[in-house]
Amino acid sequence: MPPDHSFNVKDFINEAKDDFHSPTTSTFYSNISYCKQLVNSIEEGLDLDRNGLSKMKKSVKAIHNGGCANYGNKIILSESLEKLGINSSNLREKEEFIGAAFVKFSFIVKELAALEKTLMQSLCNIIMFPVDNVLKGDLKGVKNELKKPVDKALKEYEIKMSKLEKEKKAQAKEAGLIRTEITGAEMAEEMDRERKQLQYQMCEYLIKANDIEMKKSFDLLLHYIEYFNAQCKYFRAGLEAIEQFQSFINDCTVQIQQARQRKEEEKRELFELRSLLKSSNALFDTYSMNTSSIMNDSHHSDQSK
C-alpha cells in the first residue's frame, strides 16, 4: 500500500529496518517505486542547488574582484593625495594647512582601503571557499551522476524480480496452477541480496544528500552570519576611523572658508588695480607707442624685400 503522505527518508529508514528484522513480513518490496521517486526528487533538488550555488559563486567572485580593484584604486588615490600635499608644502603656499590637509586625507583613504581589503579577504574565506568546495566535491559532476549506484542497484533488483516472477509462474503452470504474485516469504529468500544491495546504495546516496543539504543550508547560513558580522565590524571600524578625523575636518572647513575669503578679497583688489591701470593715459600711450613701433618695423621689412 502506498503511504498516506509523500514517501520520505524517514519512511525509507523504517521500511528498511522492518525488512532487515523481519524479511518475511516486510512490505519493502511494495515501496520500491516510492524509493525511486524519492531519489529522483532529491536529485532534482540537488541539480537546482548546483545551479544556484554556481551562480552564487560567480556573483561572489565578481564582488570580490570588484572590491580588490576598488582597494587598488583607493591606494592610487591615497598616493596621489599624498604627493599633492607634499608638493603644496614644498611650494610654501601662503595657506600652509592645504598641504597638510591633503596628506591627512591620503591617510584616511588608505586606512579605509585597508579595511575594505580585509572585508574582501573575509568574503573569500567565509563564503567563496566553502561554496567552491561543495561544487568541486559533493556536487561535482552533472545531474544524475550521484545516483548512478542506486540506479544500478534498482536495475539489478528489477531484472531479478522479473526473472523470479517468470520462473514462479512457469513452475505453477507446470503444476496446473495459476500464480499472480510472489509471496513475502519467497521474496525474502530469493531477493535478499538484491534487496539489501539496493537498501545499502540508497543509504549511501541519502547520506551524501544529507551532507550536501547540511552544507548548502545550515553551514552556508552560518557562513553568511559570520560574513554579516565581518561586515558589521568593517562598517564600525570605518565609522570610527572617520570620526577620529571629525575635528580635523571641522577645523579644515573653517580654514577653507577663511582662506577663500582672503583669496576673494585678494582677487577683488587685483580687479580694482587692473581697472585703475587700464584707465591710465600712460598705459594707453605705451600701448600706442608699442603698436606704432611694430607697424614701422613691419613697413621697413617689406621695403627691404
C-alpha positions in Angstrom: 0.0 0.0 0.0 1.3 3.5 -0.8 2.0 5.8 2.2 -0.7 8.3 3.1 1.9 11.1 2.6 4.9 11.8 0.4 7.4 9.0 0.9 10.4 10.5 2.6 13.8 9.5 4.1 12.3 8.6 7.4 9.8 6.2 5.7 12.7 4.5 3.9 14.6 4.1 7.1 11.6 2.5 8.8 10.8 0.2 5.9 14.4 -0.9 5.6 14.7 -1.6 9.3 11.5 -3.6 9.3 12.7 -5.6 6.3 16.0 -6.3 8.0 14.5 -7.6 11.2 11.5 -9.4 9.7 12.0 -10.1 5.9 9.0 -12.4 5.6 6.5 -9.8 6.8 8.2 -6.8 5.3 6.4 -4.6 2.7 9.6 -3.0 1.5 9.2 -4.6 -2.0 5.9 -2.8 -2.4 7.6 0.6 -1.9 10.3 0.2 -4.5 8.6 2.7 -6.8 8.4 5.2 -4.0 12.1 4.8 -3.3 12.8 5.5 -6.9 10.6 8.6 -6.8 12.3 9.8 -3.6 15.8 9.5 -5.2 14.6 11.3 -8.4 13.1 14.1 -6.3 16.3 14.6 -4.3 18.3 14.6 -7.5 16.2 17.3 -9.0 16.7 19.4 -5.8 20.5 18.7 -6.0 20.6 19.9 -9.6 18.8 23.1 -8.6 21.3 23.5 -5.7 24.2 23.0 -8.1 22.9 25.7 -10.4 22.1 28.1 -7.6 25.5 27.7 -5.9 27.3 28.1 -9.2 25.5 31.5 -9.8 26.3 32.4 -6.2 30.0 31.6 -6.6 30.1 33.7 -9.8 28.5 36.7 -8.1 30.6 36.5 -5.0 33.7 36.2 -7.2 32.6 39.3 -9.1 32.1 41.2 -5.8 35.5 40.1 -4.6 37.3 41.1 -7.8 35.4 44.4 -7.8 36.4 45.0 -4.1 40.0 44.2 -4.8 40.1 46.6 -7.8 38.4 49.2 -5.6 41.1 48.7 -3.0 43.8 49.2 -5.6 42.2 52.4 -6.9 41.9 53.8 -3.4 45.6 53.1 -2.8 46.4 55.0 -6.0 44.1 57.8 -4.8 45.9 57.9 -1.5 49.3 58.1 -3.1 48.1 60.9 -5.4 46.7 62.9 -2.4 50.0 62.4 -0.5 52.1 63.7 -3.5 49.7 66.6 -3.9 50.1 67.5 -0.3 53.9 67.2 -0.4 54.1 69.4 -3.5 51.8 72.0 -1.9 54.0 72.1 1.2 57.2 72.4 -0.9 55.7 75.4 -2.8 55.4 77.1 0.6 52.0 78.4 -0.2 50.6 81.1 2.0 47.8 78.7 3.1 50.1 76.2 4.8 47.2 74.0 6.0 46.4 72.9 2.5 49.4 70.6 2.0 48.9 69.0 5.4 45.2 68.5 4.7 45.8 66.6 1.5 48.3 64.4 3.4 45.8 63.8 6.1 43.1 62.8 3.6 45.6 60.5 2.0 45.9 58.7 5.3 42.1 58.5 5.8 41.7 57.0 2.3 44.5 54.5 2.9 43.0 53.4 6.2 39.6 52.8 4.7 41.2 50.9 1.8 42.9 48.6 4.2 39.5 47.9 5.9 38.0 47.1 2.5 40.8 44.7 1.7 40.2 42.8 5.0 36.5 42.6 4.2 37.2 41.2 0.7 39.5 38.6 2.3 36.7 37.7 4.7 34.3 37.3 1.7 36.7 35.0 0.0 37.5 32.8 3.1 34.0 32.7 4.6 31.7 32.5 1.6 33.6 31.7 -1.7 35.9 28.9 -0.5 33.1 26.8 1.2 30.8 27.2 -1.8 33.6 26.3 -4.2 34.4 23.2 -2.0 30.8 22.0 -2.2 30.7 22.5 -6.0 34.0 20.7 -6.5 33.3 18.0 -4.0 29.8 16.6 -3.2 28.1 18.4 -6.2 30.9 17.7 -8.7 29.7 16.4 -12.0 26.3 16.7 -13.8 22.7 15.8 -13.0 22.1 12.2 -12.0 25.8 11.5 -11.6 25.4 11.0 -7.8 22.6 8.5 -8.0 24.2 6.1 -10.6 24.9 3.4 -8.0 21.3 3.5 -6.9 20.1 3.3 -10.5 22.3 0.3 -11.0 21.0 -1.5 -7.8 17.4 -0.7 -8.9 18.0 -2.2 -12.3 19.6 -5.4 -10.9 16.6 -5.7 -8.4 14.0 -5.2 -11.2 15.8 -7.7 -13.5 16.0 -10.3 -10.7 12.4 -9.6 -9.8 11.1 -10.1 -13.3 13.1 -13.3 -13.7 11.8 -14.6 -10.4 8.2 -13.9 -11.4 8.6 -15.7 -14.7 10.1 -18.7 -13.0 7.4 -19.0 -10.3 4.6 -18.6 -12.9 6.2 -21.2 -15.1 6.6 -23.6 -12.2 2.9 -23.0 -11.3 1.8 -23.6 -14.8 3.6 -26.9 -15.0 1.8 -27.9 -11.8 -1.5 -26.8 -13.3 -1.8 -23.8 -11.1 -2.1 -20.0 -11.8 0.0 -17.6 -9.8 -0.4 -13.8 -10.0 2.2 -12.7 -7.4 5.1 -13.9 -5.3 4.7 -14.3 -1.5 6.6 -12.3 1.0 8.5 -15.4 2.2 9.6 -16.2 -1.4 10.6 -12.5 -1.8 12.6 -12.5 1.4 14.6 -15.6 0.4 15.0 -15.2 -3.3 15.6 -11.4 -3.4 17.7 -11.0 -0.2 21.0 -10.0 -1.9 19.5 -7.6 -4.4 17.2 -6.0 -1.8 20.0 -5.4 0.7 22.2 -4.1 -2.1 19.5 -1.6 -3.1 19.0 -0.6 0.5 22.7 -0.1 1.0 23.1 2.0 -2.1 20.1 4.1 -1.0 21.7 4.6 2.4 25.0 5.7 0.7 23.1 8.1 -1.6 20.9 9.6 1.2 23.9 10.1 3.5 25.7 12.1 0.7 22.5 14.0 0.0 22.2 14.7 3.8 25.7 16.1 3.9 25.1 18.3 0.9 21.8 19.5 2.5 23.6 20.5 5.7 26.5 22.2 3.8 24.3 24.2 1.5 21.7 25.1 4.2 22.8 25.1 7.8 26.6 25.5 7.2 26.1 28.1 4.4 23.7 30.1 6.5 26.3 30.1 9.4 28.9 31.3 6.9 26.6 34.2 5.9 26.1 35.0 9.6 29.8 35.1 10.1 30.2 37.3 7.0 27.5 39.6 8.2 29.4 40.0 11.5 32.5 40.8 9.4 30.6 43.4 7.5 29.3 45.0 10.8 32.9 45.1 12.0 34.0 46.7 8.7 31.4 49.4 8.9 32.0 50.1 12.6 35.8 50.3 12.0 35.2 52.6 9.0 32.9 54.9 11.0 35.4 55.0 13.9 38.2 55.9 11.5 36.2 58.7 10.0 35.1 60.0 13.4 38.7 60.3 14.5 39.2 62.9 11.8 35.9 64.7 12.5 37.6 67.5 14.5 40.2 67.9 11.8 37.5 68.1 9.1 35.6 70.7 11.1 38.8 72.8 11.6 39.7 72.3 7.9 36.3 73.5 6.8 36.7 76.7 8.9 40.2 77.3 7.5 39.0 76.8 3.9 36.2 79.4 4.4 38.7 81.9 5.9 41.3 81.2 3.2 38.6 81.5 0.5 37.6 84.9 1.9 41.2 86.1 1.8 41.6 84.9 -1.8 38.3 86.5 -2.8 39.5 89.8 -1.2 42.8 89.5 -3.0 41.1 88.8 -6.3 38.8 91.8 -5.8 41.8 94.1 -5.1 43.5 92.8 -8.2 40.5 93.6 -10.3 40.4 97.1 -8.9 44.1 97.6 -9.6 43.7 96.3 -13.1 40.8 98.7 -13.8 42.8 101.6 -12.3 45.8 100.8 -14.6 43.6 100.3 -17.6 42.2 103.9 -17.2 45.7 105.3 -17.0 46.9 107.5 -20.0 50.4 106.3 -19.5 49.3 102.7 -20.2 47.4 103.9 -23.3 50.4 105.9 -24.6 52.7 103.0 -24.0 50.3 100.7 -25.9 50.1 103.2 -28.8 53.9 103.5 -29.0 54.4 99.8 -29.0 51.8 99.4 -31.7 53.4 102.1 -33.9 56.9 100.6 -33.4 55.6 97.2 -34.5 53.9 98.7 -37.6 57.1 100.7 -38.6 59.3 97.6 -38.2 56.9 95.7 -40.5 57.0 98.5 -43.1 60.8 98.6 -43.2 60.9 94.9 -43.5 58.6 95.0 -46.6 60.8 97.6 -48.3 63.9 95.7 -47.8 62.3 92.8 -49.6 
